[in-house]
Amino acid sequence: MSKMKTHKATAKRVTTTGTGKLKRRKVGLAHLQTKRASTTQMRNNDAAMSVAKSNDKSIRRLLAI
């Protein structure tokens, strides 16, 4: 049986930490920030988040880990 290929779109969006957790970026930070309050922008700008436990298995399958 051949090895499963990595899903490249997922690989660009999710990284693996040293401990093996999956890290993703928050949504809605690319543009249209001027209409939001500065407090909202600051709260949203700590962009790194861990992937939800319910999605962990499926994302690992996409990444072929």
mmCIF file of the N, C-alpha and C atoms, coordinates in Angstrom:
data_MODEL
# 
_entry.id   MODEL 
# 
loop_
_atom_site.group_PDB 
_atom_site.id 
_atom_site.type_symbol 
_atom_site.label_atom_id 
_atom_site.label_alt_id 
_atom_site.label_comp_id 
_atom_site.label_asym_id 
_atom_site.label_entity_id 
_atom_site.label_seq_id 
_atom_site.pdbx_PDB_ins_code 
_atom_site.Cartn_x 
_atom_site.Cartn_y 
_atom_site.Cartn_z 
_atom_site.occupancy 
_atom_site.B_iso_or_equiv 
_atom_site.pdbx_formal_charge 
_atom_site.auth_seq_id 
_atom_site.auth_comp_id 
_atom_site.auth_asym_id 
_atom_site.auth_atom_id 
_atom_site.pdbx_PDB_model_num 
ATOM 1   N N  . MET A 1 1  ? 0.838   -1.179 0.000  1.00 0.00 ? 1  MET A N  1 
ATOM 2   C CA . MET A 1 1  ? 0.000   0.000  0.000  1.00 0.00 ? 1  MET A CA 1 
ATOM 3   C C  . MET A 1 1  ? 0.887   1.248  0.000  1.00 0.00 ? 1  MET A C  1 
ATOM 4   N N  . SER A 1 2  ? 0.528   2.228  -0.817 1.00 0.00 ? 2  SER A N  1 
ATOM 5   C CA . SER A 1 2  ? 1.353   3.417  -0.928 1.00 0.00 ? 2  SER A CA 1 
ATOM 6   C C  . SER A 1 2  ? 1.120   4.360  0.251  1.00 0.00 ? 2  SER A C  1 
ATOM 7   N N  . LYS A 1 3  ? 2.103   5.224  0.462  1.00 0.00 ? 3  LYS A N  1 
ATOM 8   C CA . LYS A 1 3  ? 2.022   6.190  1.544  1.00 0.00 ? 3  LYS A CA 1 
ATOM 9   C C  . LYS A 1 3  ? 1.012   7.283  1.197  1.00 0.00 ? 3  LYS A C  1 
ATOM 10  N N  . MET A 1 4  ? 0.283   7.762  2.205  1.00 0.00 ? 4  MET A N  1 
ATOM 11  C CA . MET A 1 4  ? -0.709  8.801  1.980  1.00 0.00 ? 4  MET A CA 1 
ATOM 12  C C  . MET A 1 4  ? -0.030  10.150 1.750  1.00 0.00 ? 4  MET A C  1 
ATOM 13  N N  . LYS A 1 5  ? -0.518  10.910 0.777  1.00 0.00 ? 5  LYS A N  1 
ATOM 14  C CA . LYS A 1 5  ? 0.065   12.217 0.470  1.00 0.00 ? 5  LYS A CA 1 
ATOM 15  C C  . LYS A 1 5  ? -0.416  13.270 1.468  1.00 0.00 ? 5  LYS A C  1 
ATOM 16  N N  . THR A 1 6  ? 0.426   14.275 1.676  1.00 0.00 ? 6  THR A N  1 
ATOM 17  C CA . THR A 1 6  ? 0.087   15.397 2.540  1.00 0.00 ? 6  THR A CA 1 
ATOM 18  C C  . THR A 1 6  ? -0.867  16.323 1.811  1.00 0.00 ? 6  THR A C  1 
ATOM 19  N N  . HIS A 1 7  ? -1.905  16.784 2.496  1.00 0.00 ? 7  HIS A N  1 
ATOM 20  C CA . HIS A 1 7  ? -2.826  17.768 1.942  1.00 0.00 ? 7  HIS A CA 1 
ATOM 21  C C  . HIS A 1 7  ? -2.155  19.130 2.075  1.00 0.00 ? 7  HIS A C  1 
ATOM 22  N N  . LYS A 1 8  ? -1.704  19.690 0.947  1.00 0.00 ? 8  LYS A N  1 
ATOM 23  C CA . LYS A 1 8  ? -0.845  20.876 0.969  1.00 0.00 ? 8  LYS A CA 1 
ATOM 24  C C  . LYS A 1 8  ? -1.544  22.122 1.512  1.00 0.00 ? 8  LYS A C  1 
ATOM 25  N N  . ALA A 1 9  ? -2.838  22.266 1.255  1.00 0.00 ? 9  ALA A N  1 
ATOM 26  C CA . ALA A 1 9  ? -3.559  23.431 1.771  1.00 0.00 ? 9  ALA A CA 1 
ATOM 27  C C  . ALA A 1 9  ? -3.588  23.414 3.299  1.00 0.00 ? 9  ALA A C  1 
ATOM 28  N N  . THR A 1 10 ? -3.761  22.228 3.874  1.00 0.00 ? 10 THR A N  1 
ATOM 29  C CA . THR A 1 10 ? -3.750  22.098 5.331  1.00 0.00 ? 10 THR A CA 1 
ATOM 30  C C  . THR A 1 10 ? -2.348  22.329 5.871  1.00 0.00 ? 10 THR A C  1 
ATOM 31  N N  . ALA A 1 11 ? -1.345  21.837 5.172  1.00 0.00 ? 11 ALA A N  1 
ATOM 32  C CA . ALA A 1 11 ? 0.042   21.981 5.617  1.00 0.00 ? 11 ALA A CA 1 
ATOM 33  C C  . ALA A 1 11 ? 0.466   23.444 5.671  1.00 0.00 ? 11 ALA A C  1 
ATOM 34  N N  . LYS A 1 12 ? -0.099  24.274 4.811  1.00 0.00 ? 12 LYS A N  1 
ATOM 35  C CA . LYS A 1 12 ? 0.225   25.699 4.815  1.00 0.00 ? 12 LYS A CA 1 
ATOM 36  C C  . LYS A 1 12 ? -0.448  26.431 5.967  1.00 0.00 ? 12 LYS A C  1 
ATOM 37  N N  . ARG A 1 13 ? -1.524  25.877 6.495  1.00 0.00 ? 13 ARG A N  1 
ATOM 38  C CA . ARG A 1 13 ? -2.300  26.556 7.525  1.00 0.00 ? 13 ARG A CA 1 
ATOM 39  C C  . ARG A 1 13 ? -2.041  26.054 8.939  1.00 0.00 ? 13 ARG A C  1 
ATOM 40  N N  . VAL A 1 14 ? -1.518  24.865 9.080  1.00 0.00 ? 14 VAL A N  1 
ATOM 41  C CA . VAL A 1 14 ? -1.341  24.247 10.395 1.00 0.00 ? 14 VAL A CA 1 
ATOM 42  C C  . VAL A 1 14 ? 0.118   23.819 10.552 1.00 0.00 ? 14 VAL A C  1 
ATOM 43  N N  . THR A 1 15 ? 0.689   24.103 11.726 1.00 0.00 ? 15 THR A N  1 
ATOM 44  C CA . THR A 1 15 ? 2.043   23.654 12.021 1.00 0.00 ? 15 THR A CA 1 
ATOM 45  C C  . THR A 1 15 ? 2.024   22.780 13.275 1.00 0.00 ? 15 THR A C  1 
ATOM 46  N N  . THR A 1 16 ? 3.059   21.979 13.425 1.00 0.00 ? 16 THR A N  1 
ATOM 47  C CA . THR A 1 16 ? 3.189   21.113 14.581 1.00 0.00 ? 16 THR A CA 1 
ATOM 48  C C  . THR A 1 16 ? 4.196   21.716 15.546 1.00 0.00 ? 16 THR A C  1 
ATOM 49  N N  . THR A 1 17 ? 3.863   21.746 16.835 1.00 0.00 ? 17 THR A N  1 
ATOM 50  C CA . THR A 1 17 ? 4.789   22.254 17.837 1.00 0.00 ? 17 THR A CA 1 
ATOM 51  C C  . THR A 1 17 ? 5.781   21.158 18.218 1.00 0.00 ? 17 THR A C  1 
ATOM 52  N N  . GLY A 1 18 ? 6.729   21.503 19.043 1.00 0.00 ? 18 GLY A N  1 
ATOM 53  C CA . GLY A 1 18 ? 7.721   20.533 19.485 1.00 0.00 ? 18 GLY A CA 1 
ATOM 54  C C  . GLY A 1 18 ? 7.135   19.413 20.313 1.00 0.00 ? 18 GLY A C  1 
ATOM 55  N N  . THR A 1 19 ? 6.056   19.705 21.022 1.00 0.00 ? 19 THR A N  1 
ATOM 56  C CA . THR A 1 19 ? 5.422   18.677 21.856 1.00 0.00 ? 19 THR A CA 1 
ATOM 57  C C  . THR A 1 19 ? 4.408   17.845 21.082 1.00 0.00 ? 19 THR A C  1 
ATOM 58  N N  . GLY A 1 20 ? 4.164   18.197 19.799 1.00 0.00 ? 20 GLY A N  1 
ATOM 59  C CA . GLY A 1 20 ? 3.258   17.412 18.976 1.00 0.00 ? 20 GLY A CA 1 
ATOM 60  C C  . GLY A 1 20 ? 1.863   17.984 18.840 1.00 0.00 ? 20 GLY A C  1 
ATOM 61  N N  . LYS A 1 21 ? 1.610   19.141 19.473 1.00 0.00 ? 21 LYS A N  1 
ATOM 62  C CA . LYS A 1 21 ? 0.303   19.772 19.320 1.00 0.00 ? 21 LYS A CA 1 
ATOM 63  C C  . LYS A 1 21 ? 0.227   20.461 17.957 1.00 0.00 ? 21 LYS A C  1 
ATOM 64  N N  . LEU A 1 22 ? -0.998  20.650 17.473 1.00 0.00 ? 22 LEU A N  1 
ATOM 65  C CA . LEU A 1 22 ? -1.205  21.332 16.202 1.00 0.00 ? 22 LEU A CA 1 
ATOM 66  C C  . LEU A 1 22 ? -1.576  22.783 16.470 1.00 0.00 ? 22 LEU A C  1 
ATOM 67  N N  . LYS A 1 23 ? -0.926  23.699 15.740 1.00 0.00 ? 23 LYS A N  1 
ATOM 68  C CA . LYS A 1 23 ? -1.115  25.122 15.935 1.00 0.00 ? 23 LYS A CA 1 
ATOM 69  C C  . LYS A 1 23 ? -1.697  25.721 14.665 1.00 0.00 ? 23 LYS A C  1 
ATOM 70  N N  . ARG A 1 24 ? -2.702  26.609 14.822 1.00 0.00 ? 24 ARG A N  1 
ATOM 71  C CA . ARG A 1 24 ? -3.318  27.244 13.672 1.00 0.00 ? 24 ARG A CA 1 
ATOM 72  C C  . ARG A 1 24 ? -3.405  28.741 13.892 1.00 0.00 ? 24 ARG A C  1 
ATOM 73  N N  . ARG A 1 25 ? -3.753  29.465 12.837 1.00 0.00 ? 25 ARG A N  1 
ATOM 74  C CA . ARG A 1 25 ? -3.889  30.913 12.890 1.00 0.00 ? 25 ARG A CA 1 
ATOM 75  C C  . ARG A 1 25 ? -5.360  31.275 13.028 1.00 0.00 ? 25 ARG A C  1 
ATOM 76  N N  . LYS A 1 26 ? -5.657  32.329 13.759 1.00 0.00 ? 26 LYS A N  1 
ATOM 77  C CA . LYS A 1 26 ? -7.036  32.796 13.884 1.00 0.00 ? 26 LYS A CA 1 
ATOM 78  C C  . LYS A 1 26 ? -7.521  33.378 12.563 1.00 0.00 ? 26 LYS A C  1 
ATOM 79  N N  . VAL A 1 27 ? -8.841  33.306 12.351 1.00 0.00 ? 27 VAL A N  1 
ATOM 80  C CA . VAL A 1 27 ? -9.427  33.828 11.117 1.00 0.00 ? 27 VAL A CA 1 
ATOM 81  C C  . VAL A 1 27 ? -9.723  35.317 11.250 1.00 0.00 ? 27 VAL A C  1 
ATOM 82  N N  . GLY A 1 28 ? -9.902  35.971 10.124 1.00 0.00 ? 28 GLY A N  1 
ATOM 83  C CA . GLY A 1 28 ? -10.361 37.354 10.101 1.00 0.00 ? 28 GLY A CA 1 
ATOM 84  C C  . GLY A 1 28 ? -9.305  38.385 10.402 1.00 0.00 ? 28 GLY A C  1 
ATOM 85  N N  . LEU A 1 29 ? -8.037  38.080 10.183 1.00 0.00 ? 29 LEU A N  1 
ATOM 86  C CA . LEU A 1 29 ? -6.973  39.040 10.502 1.00 0.00 ? 29 LEU A CA 1 
ATOM 87  C C  . LEU A 1 29 ? -6.273  39.582 9.263  1.00 0.00 ? 29 LEU A C  1 
ATOM 88  N N  . ALA A 1 30 ? -6.693  39.168 8.083  1.00 0.00 ? 30 ALA A N  1 
ATOM 89  C CA . ALA A 1 30 ? -5.972  39.524 6.868  1.00 0.00 ? 30 ALA A CA 1 
ATOM 90  C C  . ALA A 1 30 ? -6.253  40.954 6.421  1.00 0.00 ? 30 ALA A C  1 
ATOM 91  N N  . HIS A 1 31 ? -7.507  41.399 6.478  1.00 0.00 ? 31 HIS A N  1 
ATOM 92  C CA . HIS A 1 31 ? -7.851  42.739 5.996  1.00 0.00 ? 31 HIS A CA 1 
ATOM 93  C C  . HIS A 1 31 ? -9.133  43.195 6.674  1.00 0.00 ? 31 HIS A C  1 
ATOM 94  N N  . LEU A 1 32 ? -9.605  44.391 6.310  1.00 0.00 ? 32 LEU A N  1 
ATOM 95  C CA . LEU A 1 32 ? -10.822 45.004 6.873  1.00 0.00 ? 32 LEU A CA 1 
ATOM 96  C C  . LEU A 1 32 ? -10.722 45.202 8.388  1.00 0.00 ? 32 LEU A C  1 
ATOM 97  N N  . GLN A 1 33 ? -9.551  45.621 8.838  1.00 0.00 ? 33 GLN A N  1 
ATOM 98  C CA . GLN A 1 33 ? -9.348  45.855 10.265 1.00 0.00 ? 33 GLN A CA 1 
ATOM 99  C C  . GLN A 1 33 ? -9.705  47.274 10.687 1.00 0.00 ? 33 GLN A C  1 
ATOM 100 N N  . THR A 1 34 ? -9.846  48.197 9.738  1.00 0.00 ? 34 THR A N  1 
ATOM 101 C CA . THR A 1 34 ? -10.048 49.611 10.091 1.00 0.00 ? 34 THR A CA 1 
ATOM 102 C C  . THR A 1 34 ? -11.394 49.860 10.757 1.00 0.00 ? 34 THR A C  1 
ATOM 103 N N  . LYS A 1 35 ? -12.387 49.055 10.436 1.00 0.00 ? 35 LYS A N  1 
ATOM 104 C CA . LYS A 1 35 ? -13.716 49.270 11.013 1.00 0.00 ? 35 LYS A CA 1 
ATOM 105 C C  . LYS A 1 35 ? -13.840 48.720 12.427 1.00 0.00 ? 35 LYS A C  1 
ATOM 106 N N  . ARG A 1 36 ? -12.847 47.983 12.889 1.00 0.00 ? 36 ARG A N  1 
ATOM 107 C CA . ARG A 1 36 ? -12.914 47.382 14.220 1.00 0.00 ? 36 ARG A CA 1 
ATOM 108 C C  . ARG A 1 36 ? -12.207 48.267 15.243 1.00 0.00 ? 36 ARG A C  1 
ATOM 109 N N  . ALA A 1 37 ? -12.655 48.176 16.473 1.00 0.00 ? 37 ALA A N  1 
ATOM 110 C CA . ALA A 1 37 ? -12.034 48.948 17.552 1.00 0.00 ? 37 ALA A CA 1 
ATOM 111 C C  . ALA A 1 37 ? -10.625 48.421 17.799 1.00 0.00 ? 37 ALA A C  1 
ATOM 112 N N  . SER A 1 38 ? -9.734  49.277 18.289 1.00 0.00 ? 38 SER A N  1 
ATOM 113 C CA . SER A 1 38 ? -8.355  48.874 18.511 1.00 0.00 ? 38 SER A CA 1 
ATOM 114 C C  . SER A 1 38 ? -8.247  47.796 19.584 1.00 0.00 ? 38 SER A C  1 
ATOM 115 N N  . THR A 1 39 ? -9.169  47.813 20.556 1.00 0.00 ? 39 THR A N  1 
ATOM 116 C CA . THR A 1 39 ? -9.137  46.773 21.592 1.00 0.00 ? 39 THR A CA 1 
ATOM 117 C C  . THR A 1 39 ? -9.464  45.408 20.994 1.00 0.00 ? 39 THR A C  1 
ATOM 118 N N  . THR A 1 40 ? -10.398 45.380 20.047 1.00 0.00 ? 40 THR A N  1 
ATOM 119 C CA . THR A 1 40 ? -10.742 44.130 19.378 1.00 0.00 ? 40 THR A CA 1 
ATOM 120 C C  . THR A 1 40 ? -9.562  43.641 18.544 1.00 0.00 ? 40 THR A C  1 
ATOM 121 N N  . GLN A 1 41 ? -8.887  44.561 17.867 1.00 0.00 ? 41 GLN A N  1 
ATOM 122 C CA . GLN A 1 41 ? -7.738  44.193 17.049 1.00 0.00 ? 41 GLN A CA 1 
ATOM 123 C C  . GLN A 1 41 ? -6.621  43.608 17.903 1.00 0.00 ? 41 GLN A C  1 
ATOM 124 N N  . MET A 1 42 ? -6.363  44.220 19.038 1.00 0.00 ? 42 MET A N  1 
ATOM 125 C CA . MET A 1 42 ? -5.296  43.727 19.907 1.00 0.00 ? 42 MET A CA 1 
ATOM 126 C C  . MET A 1 42 ? -5.632  42.352 20.464 1.00 0.00 ? 42 MET A C  1 
ATOM 127 N N  . ARG A 1 43 ? -6.896  42.149 20.807 1.00 0.00 ? 43 ARG A N  1 
ATOM 128 C CA . ARG A 1 43 ? -7.317  40.859 21.334 1.00 0.00 ? 43 ARG A CA 1 
ATOM 129 C C  . ARG A 1 43 ? -7.219  39.781 20.256 1.00 0.00 ? 43 ARG A C  1 
ATOM 130 N N  . ASN A 1 44 ? -7.521  40.135 19.023 1.00 0.00 ? 44 ASN A N  1 
ATOM 131 C CA . ASN A 1 44 ? -7.485  39.168 17.932 1.00 0.00 ? 44 ASN A CA 1 
ATOM 132 C C  . ASN A 1 44 ? -6.085  38.912 17.399 1.00 0.00 ? 44 ASN A C  1 
ATOM 133 N N  . ASN A 1 45 ? -5.144  39.787 17.681 1.00 0.00 ? 45 ASN A N  1 
ATOM 134 C CA . ASN A 1 45 ? -3.828  39.676 17.066 1.00 0.00 ? 45 ASN A CA 1 
ATOM 135 C C  . ASN A 1 45 ? -2.910  38.653 17.718 1.00 0.00 ? 45 ASN A C  1 
ATOM 136 N N  . ASP A 1 46 ? -3.275  38.109 18.883 1.00 0.00 ? 46 ASP A N  1 
ATOM 137 C CA . ASP A 1 46 ? -2.482  36.994 19.400 1.00 0.00 ? 46 ASP A CA 1 
ATOM 138 C C  . ASP A 1 46 ? -2.957  35.757 18.649 1.00 0.00 ? 46 ASP A C  1 
ATOM 139 N N  . ALA A 1 47 ? -2.413  35.592 17.456 1.00 0.00 ? 47 ALA A N  1 
ATOM 140 C CA . ALA A 1 47 ? -3.029  34.770 16.417 1.00 0.00 ? 47 ALA A CA 1 
ATOM 141 C C  . ALA A 1 47 ? -2.870  33.267 16.619 1.00 0.00 ? 47 ALA A C  1 
ATOM 142 N N  . ALA A 1 48 ? -1.862  32.819 17.327 1.00 0.00 ? 48 ALA A N  1 
ATOM 143 C CA . ALA A 1 48 ? -1.617  31.380 17.422 1.00 0.00 ? 48 ALA A CA 1 
ATOM 144 C C  . ALA A 1 48 ? -2.603  30.725 18.382 1.00 0.00 ? 48 ALA A C  1 
ATOM 145 N N  . MET A 1 49 ? -3.264  29.683 17.899 1.00 0.00 ? 49 MET A N  1 
ATOM 146 C CA . MET A 1 49 ? -4.191  28.914 18.727 1.00 0.00 ? 49 MET A CA 1 
ATOM 147 C C  . MET A 1 49 ? -3.956  27.442 18.468 1.00 0.00 ? 49 MET A C  1 
ATOM 148 N N  . SER A 1 50 ? -4.277  26.620 19.429 1.00 0.00 ? 50 SER A N  1 
ATOM 149 C CA . SER A 1 50 ? -4.173  25.186 19.191 1.00 0.00 ? 50 SER A CA 1 
ATOM 150 C C  . SER A 1 50 ? -5.452  24.696 18.516 1.00 0.00 ? 50 SER A C  1 
ATOM 151 N N  . VAL A 1 51 ? -5.313  23.634 17.755 1.00 0.00 ? 51 VAL A N  1 
ATOM 152 C CA . VAL A 1 51 ? -6.449  23.055 17.043 1.00 0.00 ? 51 VAL A CA 1 
ATOM 153 C C  . VAL A 1 51 ? -7.361  22.377 18.059 1.00 0.00 ? 51 VAL A C  1 
ATOM 154 N N  . ALA A 1 52 ? -8.662  22.452 17.837 1.00 0.00 ? 52 ALA A N  1 
ATOM 155 C CA . ALA A 1 52 ? -9.630  21.843 18.734 1.00 0.00 ? 52 ALA A CA 1 
ATOM 156 C C  . ALA A 1 52 ? -9.434  20.327 18.784 1.00 0.00 ? 52 ALA A C  1 
ATOM 157 N N  . LYS A 1 53 ? -9.708  19.764 19.939 1.00 0.00 ? 53 LYS A N  1 
ATOM 158 C CA . LYS A 1 53 ? -9.519  18.331 20.145 1.00 0.00 ? 53 LYS A CA 1 
ATOM 159 C C  . LYS A 1 53 ? -10.372 17.499 19.185 1.00 0.00 ? 53 LYS A C  1 
ATOM 160 N N  . SER A 1 54 ? -11.565 18.001 18.864 1.00 0.00 ? 54 SER A N  1 
ATOM 161 C CA . SER A 1 54 ? -12.464 17.276 17.973 1.00 0.00 ? 54 SER A CA 1 
ATOM 162 C C  . SER A 1 54 ? -11.954 17.234 16.534 1.00 0.00 ? 54 SER A C  1 
ATOM 163 N N  . ASN A 1 55 ? -11.137 18.211 16.135 1.00 0.00 ? 55 ASN A N  1 
ATOM 164 C CA . ASN A 1 55 ? -10.597 18.261 14.773 1.00 0.00 ? 55 ASN A CA 1 
ATOM 165 C C  . ASN A 1 55 ? -9.209  17.668 14.661 1.00 0.00 ? 55 ASN A C  1 
ATOM 166 N N  . ASP A 1 56 ? -8.601  17.330 15.771 1.00 0.00 ? 56 ASP A N  1 
ATOM 167 C CA . ASP A 1 56 ? -7.205  16.908 15.796 1.00 0.00 ? 56 ASP A CA 1 
ATOM 168 C C  . ASP A 1 56 ? -6.949  15.677 14.927 1.00 0.00 ? 56 ASP A C  1 
ATOM 169 N N  . LYS A 1 57 ? -7.786  14.673 15.053 1.00 0.00 ? 57 LYS A N  1 
ATOM 170 C CA . LYS A 1 57 ? -7.577  13.414 14.336 1.00 0.00 ? 57 LYS A CA 1 
ATOM 171 C C  . LYS A 1 57 ? -7.681  13.601 12.822 1.00 0.00 ? 57 LYS A C  1 
ATOM 172 N N  . SER A 1 58 ? -8.682  14.352 12.384 1.00 0.00 ? 58 SER A N  1 
ATOM 173 C CA . SER A 1 58 ? -8.870  14.547 10.948 1.00 0.00 ? 58 SER A CA 1 
ATOM 174 C C  . SER A 1 58 ? -7.761  15.391 10.334 1.00 0.00 ? 58 SER A C  1 
ATOM 175 N N  . ILE A 1 59 ? -7.263  16.387 11.067 1.00 0.00 ? 59 ILE A N  1 
ATOM 176 C CA . ILE A 1 59 ? -6.180  17.224 10.541 1.00 0.00 ? 59 ILE A CA 1 
ATOM 177 C C  . ILE A 1 59 ? -4.874  16.441 10.495 1.00 0.00 ? 59 ILE A C  1 
ATOM 178 N N  . ARG A 1 60 ? -4.627  15.608 11.488 1.00 0.00 ? 60 ARG A N  1 
ATOM 179 C CA . ARG A 1 60 ? -3.435  14.767 11.448 1.00 0.00 ? 60 ARG A CA 1 
ATOM 180 C C  . ARG A 1 60 ? -3.471  13.798 10.247 1.00 0.00 ? 60 ARG A C  1 
ATOM 181 N N  . ARG A 1 61 ? -4.660  13.327 9.903  1.00 0.00 ? 61 ARG A N  1 
ATOM 182 C CA . ARG A 1 61 ? -4.801  12.459 8.737  1.00 0.00 ? 61 ARG A CA 1 
ATOM 183 C C  . ARG A 1 61 ? -4.499  13.246 7.452  1.00 0.00 ? 61 ARG A C  1 
ATOM 184 N N  . LEU A 1 62 ? -4.942  14.499 7.382  1.00 0.00 ? 62 LEU A N  1 
ATOM 185 C CA . LEU A 1 62 ? -4.653  15.336 6.213  1.00 0.00 ? 62 LEU A CA 1 
ATOM 186 C C  . LEU A 1 62 ? -3.172  15.634 6.098  1.00 0.00 ? 62 LEU A C  1 
ATOM 187 N N  . LEU A 1 63 ? -2.510  15.801 7.234  1.00 0.00 ? 63 LEU A N  1 
ATOM 188 C CA . LEU A 1 63 ? -1.081  16.108 7.230  1.00 0.00 ? 63 LEU A CA 1 
ATOM 189 C C  . LEU A 1 63 ? -0.227  14.853 7.066  1.00 0.00 ? 63 LEU A C  1 
ATOM 190 N N  . ALA A 1 64 ? -0.849  13.700 7.105  1.00 0.00 ? 64 ALA A N  1 
ATOM 191 C CA . ALA A 1 64 ? -0.163  12.400 6.970  1.00 0.00 ? 64 ALA A CA 1 
ATOM 192 C C  . ALA A 1 64 ? 0.895   12.237 8.053  1.00 0.00 ? 64 ALA A C  1 
ATOM 193 N N  . ILE A 1 65 ? 0.538   12.596 9.288  1.00 0.00 ? 65 ILE A N  1 
ATOM 194 C CA . ILE A 1 65 ? 1.452   12.444 10.436 1.00 0.00 ? 65 ILE A CA 1 
ATOM 195 C C  . ILE A 1 65 ? 1.261   11.075 11.027 1.00 0.00 ? 65 ILE A C  1 
# 
